[in-house]
Amino acid sequence: MLRHAVVREPLSVDRLTAAIERDAQATAGGCGALCSFVGVVRGVHQGRRVRFLEYEAFEPLAVKVFAQIGDEAEAQWPGTRAGIHHRVGRLEVGDASVVIVAASAHRAEAFRACRYAIERVKQVAPVWKHEFFEGGDAWLEGALADPADEAARQAALALACA
């Protein structure tokens, strides 16, 4: 299984966790902790009842950016392994849109790497969300920072280590 992917089918935290755990077991520190984050489509956003979302991504660049985020986490917390899968297409309320798994020899690094990864995805991944709600629709959120922007990276790091 690929560590970083953009997919159309439902996401599985279990499959990504197993893949990342195998990678981490091969490191000198082994795998003593696995941390996962699953982002799901919420039913209400900014006071509006959500009907469904549609995600779009520039897939080749998104996968490259996910790999960069994983590399950044692994450089910050040596021995850590991270994986990011993001779903595109139509998603219903309750569907998983993003799954991130981080593994490390110790829990603190796994938690930090996982939090760092979702903050960076929100900052730099070329993924766009189109929300359909009762009475209308709107494009929401999207990458605002350049992946090479060190200030943005430091902001994500500060959140991860808060």
Phi and psi restraints in degrees (value plus and minus 20) as a CYANA .aco file:
   2 LEU   PHI     -91.8   -51.8
   2 LEU   PSI     119.7   159.7
   3 ARG   PHI     -91.4   -51.4
   3 ARG   PSI     -50.3   -10.3
   4 HIS   PHI    -150.0  -110.0
   4 HIS   PSI     109.2   149.2
   5 ALA   PHI    -178.1  -138.1
   5 ALA   PSI     134.5   174.5
   6 VAL   PHI    -134.7   -94.7
   6 VAL   PSI     105.2   145.2
   7 VAL   PHI    -152.6  -112.6
   7 VAL   PSI     140.4   180.4
   8 ARG   PHI    -120.7   -80.7
   8 ARG   PSI     -43.8    -3.8
   9 GLU   PHI    -103.1   -63.1
   9 GLU   PSI     142.9   182.9
  10 PRO   PHI     -74.7   -34.7
  10 PRO   PSI     124.6   164.6
  11 LEU   PHI    -103.1   -63.1
  11 LEU   PSI     131.4   171.4
  12 SER   PHI    -149.0  -109.0
  12 SER   PSI      93.0   133.0
  13 VAL   PHI     -86.5   -46.5
  13 VAL   PSI     -52.7   -12.7
  14 ASP   PHI     -85.3   -45.3
  14 ASP   PSI     -64.4   -24.4
  15 ARG   PHI     -85.3   -45.3
  15 ARG   PSI     -64.5   -24.5
  16 LEU   PHI     -86.3   -46.3
  16 LEU   PSI     -60.3   -20.3
  17 THR   PHI     -79.0   -39.0
  17 THR   PSI     -65.4   -25.4
  18 ALA   PHI     -81.8   -41.8
  18 ALA   PSI     -61.5   -21.5
  19 ALA   PHI     -85.9   -45.9
  19 ALA   PSI     -64.7   -24.7
  20 ILE   PHI     -88.2   -48.2
  20 ILE   PSI     -58.1   -18.1
  21 GLU   PHI     -82.2   -42.2
  21 GLU   PSI     -62.1   -22.1
  22 ARG   PHI     -79.5   -39.5
  22 ARG   PSI     -64.3   -24.3
  23 ASP   PHI     -81.0   -41.0
  23 ASP   PSI     -64.6   -24.6
  24 ALA   PHI     -88.1   -48.1
  24 ALA   PSI     -54.3   -14.3
  25 GLN   PHI     -82.2   -42.2
  25 GLN   PSI     -45.7    -5.7
  26 ALA   PHI    -101.3   -61.3
  26 ALA   PSI     -25.5    14.5
  27 THR   PHI    -107.3   -67.3
  27 THR   PSI     145.1   185.1
  28 ALA   PHI     -80.0   -40.0
  28 ALA   PSI     -57.5   -17.5
  29 GLY   PHI    -101.9   -61.9
  29 GLY   PSI     -33.4     6.6
  30 GLY   PHI      50.8    90.8
  30 GLY   PSI    -182.9  -142.9
  31 CYS   PHI    -145.9  -105.9
  31 CYS   PSI      87.5   127.5
  32 GLY   PHI    -128.0   -88.0
  32 GLY   PSI     -28.6    11.4
  33 ALA   PHI    -172.6  -132.6
  33 ALA   PSI     119.7   159.7
  34 LEU   PHI    -146.9  -106.9
  34 LEU   PSI     112.4   152.4
  35 CYS   PHI    -147.7  -107.7
  35 CYS   PSI     115.1   155.1
  36 SER   PHI    -148.1  -108.1
  36 SER   PSI     133.3   173.3
  37 PHE   PHI    -150.3  -110.3
  37 PHE   PSI     110.3   150.3
  38 VAL   PHI    -144.0  -104.0
  38 VAL   PSI      95.8   135.8
  39 GLY   PHI    -110.3   -70.3
  39 GLY   PSI     109.4   149.4
  40 VAL   PHI    -140.9  -100.9
  40 VAL   PSI     135.0   175.0
  41 VAL   PHI     -90.2   -50.2
  41 VAL   PSI     100.7   140.7
  42 ARG   PHI    -108.6   -68.6
  42 ARG   PSI     137.4   177.4
  43 GLY   PHI    -103.1   -63.1
  43 GLY   PSI     -39.2     0.8
  44 VAL   PHI    -155.8  -115.8
  44 VAL   PSI     111.7   151.7
  45 HIS   PHI    -157.2  -117.2
  45 HIS   PSI     105.2   145.2
  46 GLN   PHI      31.9    71.9
  46 GLN   PSI      22.3    62.3
  47 GLY   PHI      57.1    97.1
  47 GLY   PSI     -16.1    23.9
  48 ARG   PHI    -129.7   -89.7
  48 ARG   PSI     118.9   158.9
  49 ARG   PHI     -95.9   -55.9
  49 ARG   PSI      99.3   139.3
  50 VAL   PHI    -100.1   -60.1
  50 VAL   PSI     113.2   153.2
  51 ARG   PHI    -110.8   -70.8
  51 ARG   PSI     -67.0   -27.0
  52 PHE   PHI    -190.6  -150.6
  52 PHE   PSI     149.5   189.5
  53 LEU   PHI    -144.2  -104.2
  53 LEU   PSI     135.7   175.7
  54 GLU   PHI    -147.0  -107.0
  54 GLU   PSI     105.1   145.1
  55 TYR   PHI    -123.9   -83.9
  55 TYR   PSI     122.0   162.0
  56 GLU   PHI    -147.5  -107.5
  56 GLU   PSI     131.8   171.8
  57 ALA   PHI    -169.8  -129.8
  57 ALA   PSI     129.3   169.3
  58 PHE   PHI    -106.7   -66.7
  58 PHE   PSI      73.6   113.6
  59 GLU   PHI     -75.0   -35.0
  59 GLU   PSI     -70.8   -30.8
  60 PRO   PHI     -80.2   -40.2
  60 PRO   PSI     -60.4   -20.4
  61 LEU   PHI     -92.0   -52.0
  61 LEU   PSI     -59.2   -19.2
  62 ALA   PHI     -79.5   -39.5
  62 ALA   PSI     -65.7   -25.7
  63 VAL   PHI     -83.1   -43.1
  63 VAL   PSI     -59.7   -19.7
  64 LYS   PHI     -82.9   -42.9
  64 LYS   PSI     -62.7   -22.7
  65 VAL   PHI     -87.2   -47.2
  65 VAL   PSI     -61.0   -21.0
  66 PHE   PHI     -79.0   -39.0
  66 PHE   PSI     -62.3   -22.3
  67 ALA   PHI     -83.8   -43.8
  67 ALA   PSI     -59.6   -19.6
  68 GLN   PHI     -82.2   -42.2
  68 GLN   PSI     -63.4   -23.4
  69 ILE   PHI     -81.5   -41.5
  69 ILE   PSI     -64.3   -24.3
  70 GLY   PHI     -79.9   -39.9
  70 GLY   PSI     -63.4   -23.4
  71 ASP   PHI     -82.3   -42.3
  71 ASP   PSI     -61.0   -21.0
  72 GLU   PHI     -81.6   -41.6
  72 GLU   PSI     -65.0   -25.0
  73 ALA   PHI     -83.1   -43.1
  73 ALA   PSI     -62.4   -22.4
  74 GLU   PHI     -87.6   -47.6
  74 GLU   PSI     -52.0   -12.0
  75 ALA   PHI     -92.4   -52.4
  75 ALA   PSI     -58.4   -18.4
  76 GLN   PHI     -90.1   -50.1
  76 GLN   PSI     -59.5   -19.5
  77 TRP   PHI    -145.1  -105.1
  77 TRP   PSI      63.2   103.2
  78 PRO   PHI     -72.2   -32.2
  78 PRO   PSI     119.9   159.9
  79 GLY   PHI      68.6   108.6
  79 GLY   PSI     -28.3    11.7
  80 THR   PHI    -102.0   -62.0
  80 THR   PSI     125.7   165.7
  81 ARG   PHI    -144.0  -104.0
  81 ARG   PSI     120.9   160.9
  82 ALA   PHI    -155.5  -115.5
  82 ALA   PSI     128.1   168.1
  83 GLY   PHI    -156.2  -116.2
  83 GLY   PSI     125.0   165.0
  84 ILE   PHI    -154.5  -114.5
  84 ILE   PSI     104.7   144.7
  85 HIS   PHI    -144.1  -104.1
  85 HIS   PSI     112.5   152.5
  86 HIS   PHI    -145.7  -105.7
  86 HIS   PSI     116.9   156.9
  87 ARG   PHI    -113.9   -73.9
  87 ARG   PSI     125.5   165.5
  88 VAL   PHI    -144.3  -104.3
  88 VAL   PSI     147.6   187.6
  89 GLY   PHI      78.4   118.4
  89 GLY   PSI    -184.2  -144.2
  90 ARG   PHI    -101.4   -61.4
  90 ARG   PSI     110.2   150.2
  91 LEU   PHI    -145.5  -105.5
  91 LEU   PSI     117.3   157.3
  92 GLU   PHI    -111.7   -71.7
  92 GLU   PSI     143.2   183.2
  93 VAL   PHI     -75.4   -35.4
  93 VAL   PSI     110.7   150.7
  94 GLY   PHI      75.4   115.4
  94 GLY   PSI     -35.3     4.7
  95 ASP   PHI     -91.5   -51.5
  95 ASP   PSI     126.6   166.6
  96 ALA   PHI     -98.3   -58.3
  96 ALA   PSI     109.9   149.9
  97 SER   PHI    -121.9   -81.9
  97 SER   PSI     -50.9   -10.9
  98 VAL   PHI    -165.3  -125.3
  98 VAL   PSI     120.0   160.0
  99 VAL   PHI    -148.2  -108.2
  99 VAL   PSI     109.5   149.5
 100 ILE   PHI    -147.5  -107.5
 100 ILE   PSI     114.0   154.0
 101 VAL   PHI    -149.8  -109.8
 101 VAL   PSI     113.4   153.4
 102 ALA   PHI    -145.6  -105.6
 102 ALA   PSI     119.0   159.0
 103 ALA   PHI    -147.6  -107.6
 103 ALA   PSI     125.2   165.2
 104 SER   PHI    -177.1  -137.1
 104 SER   PSI     148.6   188.6
 105 ALA   PHI     -87.2   -47.2
 105 ALA   PSI     -47.4    -7.4
 106 HIS   PHI    -150.6  -110.6
 106 HIS   PSI     128.9   168.9
 107 ARG   PHI     -84.3   -44.3
 107 ARG   PSI     -58.2   -18.2
 108 ALA   PHI     -78.9   -38.9
 108 ALA   PSI     -64.2   -24.2
 109 GLU   PHI     -87.7   -47.7
 109 GLU   PSI     -58.3   -18.3
 110 ALA   PHI     -83.5   -43.5
 110 ALA   PSI     -65.0   -25.0
 111 PHE   PHI     -80.6   -40.6
 111 PHE   PSI     -67.7   -27.7
 112 ARG   PHI     -83.8   -43.8
 112 ARG   PSI     -63.4   -23.4
 113 ALA   PHI     -84.5   -44.5
 113 ALA   PSI     -59.0   -19.0
 114 CYS   PHI     -85.7   -45.7
 114 CYS   PSI     -66.6   -26.6
 115 ARG   PHI     -84.0   -44.0
 115 ARG   PSI     -62.1   -22.1
 116 TYR   PHI     -79.0   -39.0
 116 TYR   PSI     -65.2   -25.2
 117 ALA   PHI     -81.4   -41.4
 117 ALA   PSI     -64.0   -24.0
 118 ILE   PHI     -89.1   -49.1
 118 ILE   PSI     -56.1   -16.1
 119 GLU   PHI     -83.3   -43.3
 119 GLU   PSI     -61.5   -21.5
 120 ARG   PHI     -89.6   -49.6
 120 ARG   PSI     -58.2   -18.2
 121 VAL   PHI     -76.7   -36.7
 121 VAL   PSI     -66.9   -26.9
 122 LYS   PHI     -83.2   -43.2
 122 LYS   PSI     -53.0   -13.0
 123 GLN   PHI     -97.2   -57.2
 123 GLN   PSI     -64.2   -24.2
 124 VAL   PHI    -147.0  -107.0
 124 VAL   PSI     -29.9    10.1
 125 ALA   PHI     -96.6   -56.6
 125 ALA   PSI     114.8   154.8
 126 PRO   PHI     -98.9   -58.9
 126 PRO   PSI      49.1    89.1
 127 VAL   PHI    -148.4  -108.4
 127 VAL   PSI     112.1   152.1
 128 TRP   PHI    -143.6  -103.6
 128 TRP   PSI     122.7   162.7
 129 LYS   PHI    -135.0   -95.0
 129 LYS   PSI     105.7   145.7
 130 HIS   PHI    -129.9   -89.9
 130 HIS   PSI      94.4   134.4
 131 GLU   PHI    -118.3   -78.3
 131 GLU   PSI     112.7   152.7
 132 PHE   PHI    -132.7   -92.7
 132 PHE   PSI     100.3   140.3
 133 PHE   PHI    -148.3  -108.3
 133 PHE   PSI     149.2   189.2
 134 GLU   PHI     -80.8   -40.8
 134 GLU   PSI      97.9   137.9
 135 GLY   PHI      75.3   115.3
 135 GLY   PSI     -15.9    24.1
 136 GLY   PHI     144.1   184.1
 136 GLY   PSI    -183.8  -143.8
 137 ASP   PHI    -173.9  -133.9
 137 ASP   PSI     141.7   181.7
 138 ALA   PHI    -179.2  -139.2
 138 ALA   PSI     125.8   165.8
 139 TRP   PHI    -103.1   -63.1
 139 TRP   PSI     112.2   152.2
 140 LEU   PHI    -146.4  -106.4
 140 LEU   PSI     131.1   171.1
 141 GLU   PHI      26.1    66.1
 141 GLU   PSI     146.1   186.1
 142 GLY   PHI     141.7   181.7
 142 GLY   PSI     144.0   184.0
 143 ALA   PHI     -80.8   -40.8
 143 ALA   PSI     107.3   147.3
 144 LEU   PHI    -132.2   -92.2
 144 LEU   PSI     -39.7     0.3
 145 ALA   PHI    -128.8   -88.8
 145 ALA   PSI     132.0   172.0
 146 ASP   PHI     -95.2   -55.2
 146 ASP   PSI     114.3   154.3
 147 PRO   PHI     -76.5   -36.5
 147 PRO   PSI     -43.0    -3.0
 148 ALA   PHI    -108.7   -68.7
 148 ALA   PSI     -21.2    18.8
 149 ASP   PHI     -91.4   -51.4
 149 ASP   PSI      86.5   126.5
 150 GLU   PHI     -85.7   -45.7
 150 GLU   PSI     -53.5   -13.5
 151 ALA   PHI     -84.7   -44.7
 151 ALA   PSI     -60.6   -20.6
 152 ALA   PHI     -84.5   -44.5
 152 ALA   PSI     -63.4   -23.4
 153 ARG   PHI     -80.7   -40.7
 153 ARG   PSI     -62.0   -22.0
 154 GLN   PHI     -85.9   -45.9
 154 GLN   PSI     -55.6   -15.6
 155 ALA   PHI     -84.1   -44.1
 155 ALA   PSI     -62.1   -22.1
 156 ALA   PHI     -84.0   -44.0
 156 ALA   PSI     -61.5   -21.5
 157 LEU   PHI     -82.7   -42.7
 157 LEU   PSI     -61.2   -21.2
 158 ALA   PHI     -82.0   -42.0
 158 ALA   PSI     -61.1   -21.1
 159 LEU   PHI     -85.3   -45.3
 159 LEU   PSI     -61.2   -21.2
 160 ALA   PHI     -84.6   -44.6
 160 ALA   PSI     -50.4   -10.4
 161 CYS   PHI    -123.9   -83.9
 161 CYS   PSI     -10.9    29.1
